[in-house]
Each structure stands twice: as structure tokens, then as C-alpha cells.
Amino acid sequence: MQNRNKLINSLVGNLSNAVIHAILEKAVSETEKEIAVRYNKELKTSFDVAKRYREKINPKLSPLLEKDA
């Protein structure tokens, strides 16, 4: 259970990071193109990592656990 909680915390952290970078990208996209590109790259990286954590928490091909339903 403790490992699952760590995975959930990591998932939430990476999703939060992705959202923040999306906001930052939009905020600077007009003035600083180079910075916006870096924010976009970080957004994609964080989202990809979050998807991997999500797959570890509840794999796509397995049914949802009764306690999570």
C-alpha cells in the first residue's frame, strides 16, 4: 500500500508540473519563444512520466480494484 501511495503522489506531482508548464508556456509564448519551447518540452516530459505512473497504479488491461470503484 505504501508503494501505491508513492506512485499516486508521483502521478499527482507530475500532472501538477505539466499543468504549471502549460500555463507558463502560454504566458510567455508571445514574448519569449525560446522559453516557451522549453516549457512545452517539460510539459510533454512530465505528462509522459505521469502516464507511466498511472499505468503502474492501475494497468489498462486489468479491472479496476473494488476499493477504487
Backbone as JSON, one array per atom type, in Angstrom:
{
  "sequence": "MQNRNKLINSLVGNLSNAVIHAILEKAVSETEKEIAVRYNKELKTSFDVAKRYREKINPKLSPLLEKDA",
  "N": [[0.82, -1.19, 0.0], [1.99, 1.22, 0.71], [3.83, 1.67, -1.33], [2.06, 2.07, -3.43], [0.87, 4.45, -2.65], [3.07, 6.16, -2.89], [3.41, 6.06, -5.65], [1.01, 7.26, -6.47], [1.35, 9.82, -5.37], [3.56, 10.64, -6.88], [2.42, 10.59, -9.43], [0.46, 12.63, -9.2], [2.14, 14.78, -8.66], [3.63, 14.97, -11.07], [1.57, 15.47, -12.9], [0.69, 17.93, -11.92], [2.99, 19.45, -12.37], [3.02, 19.37, -15.16], [0.72, 20.87, -15.77], [1.39, 23.38, -14.68], [3.56, 24.04, -16.31], [2.27, 24.2, -18.76], [0.7, 26.47, -18.37], [2.72, 28.38, -17.92], [3.97, 28.26, -20.41], [1.99, 29.34, -22.1], [1.88, 31.89, -21.02], [4.31, 33.09, -21.69], [4.58, 32.73, -24.39], [4.19, 34.61, -26.43], [6.16, 36.54, -26.07], [8.68, 35.39, -25.41], [9.87, 33.12, -27.25], [11.82, 31.05, -27.18], [11.91, 30.27, -24.48], [9.28, 29.41, -24.17], [9.3, 27.14, -25.78], [10.94, 25.47, -24.26], [9.35, 25.18, -21.96], [7.2, 23.83, -23.09], [8.43, 21.43, -23.81], [9.1, 20.43, -21.27], [6.53, 20.13, -20.24], [5.51, 18.05, -21.88], [7.28, 15.99, -21.16], [6.77, 15.68, -18.38], [4.07, 14.92, -18.5], [4.23, 12.51, -19.91], [5.69, 10.96, -18.08], [3.85, 10.95, -15.99], [1.81, 9.46, -17.17], [3.05, 6.96, -17.27], [3.29, 6.4, -14.53], [0.59, 6.24, -13.91], [-0.12, 3.96, -15.31], [1.28, 2.07, -13.84], [-0.06, 2.19, -11.43], [-2.71, 1.38, -11.98], [-3.01, -0.87, -14.26], [-3.9, -0.79, -17.75], [-5.18, -3.04, -18.87], [-6.2, -4.47, -16.77], [-8.9, -5.06, -14.48], [-10.59, -2.46, -12.62], [-9.81, -2.08, -9.23], [-11.89, -3.21, -6.55], [-11.95, -1.61, -4.23], [-11.27, 0.83, -5.28], [-13.32, 1.57, -6.87]],
  "CA": [[0.0, 0.0, 0.0], [2.85, 2.39, 0.79], [4.37, 1.88, -2.66], [0.97, 2.62, -4.23], [0.73, 5.86, -2.26], [4.19, 6.88, -3.51], [3.09, 6.18, -7.08], [-0.06, 8.25, -6.61], [1.96, 11.13, -5.13], [4.38, 10.96, -8.04], [1.48, 10.88, -10.52], [-0.11, 13.96, -8.95], [3.23, 15.75, -8.81], [3.94, 15.15, -12.49], [0.43, 16.13, -13.55], [0.75, 19.33, -11.5], [4.11, 20.05, -13.09], [2.6, 19.54, -16.55], [-0.24, 21.97, -15.81], [2.14, 24.62, -14.44], [4.36, 24.35, -17.5], [1.34, 24.63, -19.82], [0.34, 27.86, -18.05], [3.9, 29.2, -18.17], [4.18, 28.32, -21.86], [1.02, 30.29, -22.65], [2.19, 33.22, -20.51], [5.49, 33.68, -22.33], [4.67, 32.31, -25.79], [4.24, 35.76, -27.33], [7.35, 37.36, -25.87], [9.9, 34.6, -25.32], [9.64, 31.86, -27.95], [12.76, 30.02, -26.73], [11.47, 29.79, -23.17], [8.03, 28.69, -24.39], [9.65, 25.82, -26.3], [11.43, 24.68, -23.13], [8.2, 24.85, -21.13], [6.44, 22.81, -23.8], [9.18, 20.17, -23.69], [8.93, 19.95, -19.89], [5.13, 19.71, -20.14], [5.4, 16.73, -22.5], [8.03, 15.04, -20.36], [6.02, 15.43, -17.15], [2.84, 14.2, -18.81], [4.61, 11.14, -20.25], [6.04, 10.29, -16.83], [2.59, 10.75, -15.26], [1.11, 8.33, -17.8], [3.71, 5.72, -16.84], [2.87, 6.16, -13.15], [-0.82, 5.84, -13.95], [-0.13, 2.57, -15.78], [1.75, 1.23, -12.74], [-1.09, 2.19, -10.38], [-3.81, 0.54, -12.44], [-2.76, -1.19, -15.67], [-5.05, -0.63, -18.64], [-5.88, -4.3, -19.17], [-6.73, -5.11, -15.57], [-10.12, -4.39, -13.98], [-10.43, -1.54, -11.51], [-9.98, -2.75, -7.94], [-13.18, -2.93, -5.9], [-11.8, -0.49, -3.28], [-11.1, 2.07, -6.04], [-14.52, 1.84, -7.66]],
  "C": [[0.87, 1.26, 0.0], [3.44, 2.72, -0.58], [3.31, 2.5, -3.57], [0.77, 4.1, -3.92], [1.85, 6.71, -2.85], [3.93, 7.09, -4.99], [2.03, 7.24, -7.32], [0.49, 9.65, -6.38], [2.82, 11.57, -6.31], [3.52, 11.3, -9.26], [0.94, 12.29, -10.38], [0.95, 15.04, -9.14], [3.56, 16.02, -10.27], [2.8, 15.8, -13.25], [0.41, 17.62, -13.18], [1.85, 20.08, -12.24], [3.73, 20.31, -14.55], [1.64, 20.73, -16.69], [0.48, 23.31, -15.64], [2.93, 25.01, -15.69], [3.47, 24.75, -18.69], [0.95, 26.09, -19.61], [1.51, 28.78, -18.35], [4.17, 29.34, -19.67], [3.25, 29.35, -22.5], [1.37, 31.73, -22.24], [3.35, 33.88, -21.24], [5.56, 33.42, -23.84], [4.79, 33.48, -26.76], [5.56, 36.52, -27.25], [8.66, 36.57, -25.94], [9.7, 33.22, -25.94], [10.55, 30.73, -27.45], [12.35, 29.43, -25.39], [10.19, 28.97, -23.32], [8.3, 27.28, -24.91], [10.14, 24.91, -25.17], [10.28, 24.27, -22.2], [7.36, 23.76, -21.78], [7.12, 21.45, -23.7], [9.01, 19.59, -22.3], [7.51, 19.47, -19.66], [4.98, 18.3, -20.69], [6.1, 15.66, -21.68], [7.27, 14.67, -19.09], [4.76, 14.62, -17.41], [3.15, 12.75, -19.17], [4.98, 10.33, -19.0], [4.77, 10.0, -16.03], [1.8, 9.59, -15.85], [1.73, 7.0, -17.4], [3.35, 5.38, -15.39], [1.43, 5.67, -13.1], [-0.93, 4.37, -14.37], [0.34, 1.63, -14.67], [0.69, 1.12, -11.64], [-2.23, 1.27, -10.75], [-3.63, 0.26, -13.93], [-4.04, -1.19, -16.5], [-5.85, -1.92, -18.81], [-6.4, -5.02, -17.94], [-7.97, -4.35, -15.1], [-9.78, -3.47, -12.8], [-10.68, -2.29, -10.2], [-11.28, -2.31, -7.28], [-13.07, -1.73, -4.96], [-11.65, 0.84, -3.98], [-12.36, 2.46, -6.81], [-15.43, 2.82, -6.99]]
}
